[in-house]
Amino acid sequence: MRPRRSIYEIIWDILTYCRTPRRISQILLVCNLNTKTAKKYLELLMRKGFLTKQGDEYVTTNKGLEYIELFNELYKKIFED
């Protein structure tokens, strides 16, 4: 059984998936979230400037792309051989 994801991993999942515009229903399915949890994360990410909403689709901002890069670097440092 896989351990639960951290908040940082969930944020990484959402930001990575939303590099191209995505509807909330797509985010729910791909990022394996329920509606209540997804809305909480999407609101947080928009408030912090990591996501923006274009119509009814969510898109990762440049600030969000920086988060993805930093998270990837940290992940590599922790789990590299």
KANORSUL-V297017 format. One record per run of one state. SS is the DSSP state (H for helix, E for strand, L for the rest). FROM is the first residue (numbers start at 1). LEN is the number of residues. If there is no record, write none. Layout:
((SS,FROM,LEN) (SS,FROM,LEN))
This chain:
((L,1,6) (H,7,11) (L,18,4) (E,22,2) (H,24,8) (L,32,3) (H,35,13) (L,48,3) (E,51,4) (L,55,2) (E,57,4) (L,61,1) (H,62,18) (L,80,2))
